[in-house]
């Protein structure tokens, strides 16, 4: 997409108006520094990792508790991974917590000081272009261009980018870079986020209250509410799996840890097959079971949605004799909450407890 020649002029006029609005209307959030203060890179980093795929309201409620548990990057680095994963419950996408723990150990090994450039930050595990730019701008006031979904929407409307996402992203990023001022880059980044979250909303944008209304090309054209345009989403494929609810005579339930790499990596699970497009046959279920005993299917299925596919799990229940030694760990039903079980596995537990008479009881 060709960038109009007057883009730098529009950006030069719009950026000061946005900062003036932000100084009056900025949101108070637990990870933000007070006006005139300097943001702590650790708090900025943790909040940005949490905010990926999680709402601001959810993060704001849980942030203080998480920081009380891990007040410094050194505290997180010293904690066992299982403890961090357990504290992460509610934020989803547990790979982010694993990478955060790895990054904390890397920063702690460097003396506890975060890199202050985008390049240095991107060298940390799990830190991509967006988080690196956000921390560099907000914590270190580097003139980094921060583009999240809110910023995409503001920029697409301000510059009337009509091409559909995701194809429009390179043009949106170029416009956003032109809009980023050399000073107060962190305040600018947060102002863009706040504007998108509170004024330039996905539906029914509040243009009359917008500090950029007089500069907005989409508003002038009467198309603000239609942007950014989005390509039609493909239907998510359906995959199938089997979970094994194995119970000893004393009521303990079998759990095991998933491989570090891949979906739900490193998390504890009720033993489960891989997730695939083709349903599992009875012979395949027997071969995949964690122990060779009689398995009985429970009524119904457990359904769960991942980003790229939907999943249906059949739950098989079985009584494991004391002499059997399947791989994994045994947990009482009461102690299941002490394990870092992802949401899918919590659904499996609820399904089993609701469908097996005396499940998990002696």
WODA-V251382 format. One record per backbone hydrogen bond with DSSP energy under -1.0 kcal/mol. CO is the residue of the C=O (numbers start at 1). NH is the residue of the N-H. Records with the same first field share a line. If there is no record, write none. Layout:
# WODA-V251382
CO: NH / NH
This chain:
# WODA-V251382
4: 7
6: 10
7: 11
8: 12
9: 13
10: 14
11: 15
14: 18
15: 19
16: 20
17: 21
18: 22
19: 23
21: 25
22: 26
29: 32
34: 37
40: 44
41: 45
42: 46
43: 47
44: 48
45: 49
46: 50
47: 51
51: 54
55: 59
56: 60
57: 61
58: 62
59: 63
62: 66
63: 67
64: 68
65: 69
66: 70
72: 76
73: 77
74: 78
80: 84
81: 85
82: 86
83: 87
84: 88
86: 89
88: 91
93: 96
94: 98
95: 99
96: 100
97: 101
98: 102
99: 103
100: 104
101: 105
102: 106
103: 107
104: 108
105: 109
107: 112
108: 111
117: 121
118: 122
121: 124
124: 127
128: 132
129: 133
130: 134
131: 135
132: 136
133: 137
134: 138
135: 139
136: 142
137: 141
142: 144
148: 152
149: 153
150: 154
151: 155
152: 156
153: 157
154: 158
155: 159
156: 161
157: 218
158: 217
164: 168
165: 231
166: 169
168: 172
169: 173
170: 174
171: 175
172: 176
173: 177
174: 178
175: 179
176: 180
184: 188
185: 189
186: 190
187: 191
188: 192
189: 193
190: 194
191: 195
192: 196
193: 197
194: 198
195: 199 / 200
199: 201 / 206
205: 207
206: 209
207: 210
210: 213
212: 215 / 216
216: 220
217: 221
218: 223
219: 222
223: 226
224: 227
229: 165
237: 310
239: 312
240: 276
241: 314
242: 273
243: 316
244: 246
245: 318
246: 254
247: 320
248: 251
252: 248
253: 331
255: 329
256: 269
259: 266
262: 265
264: 267
267: 258
269: 256
271: 244
276: 240
281: 285
282: 286
283: 287
284: 288
285: 289
291: 293
296: 317
302: 313
304: 311
309: 306
310: 239
311: 304
312: 241
313: 302
314: 243
315: 298
316: 245
317: 296
318: 247
321: 324
329: 255
331: 253
333: 336
335: 338
336: 339
339: 341
340: 268
342: 346
343: 347
344: 348
345: 349
346: 350
347: 351
348: 352
349: 353
350: 354
352: 355 / 356
356: 359
358: 361
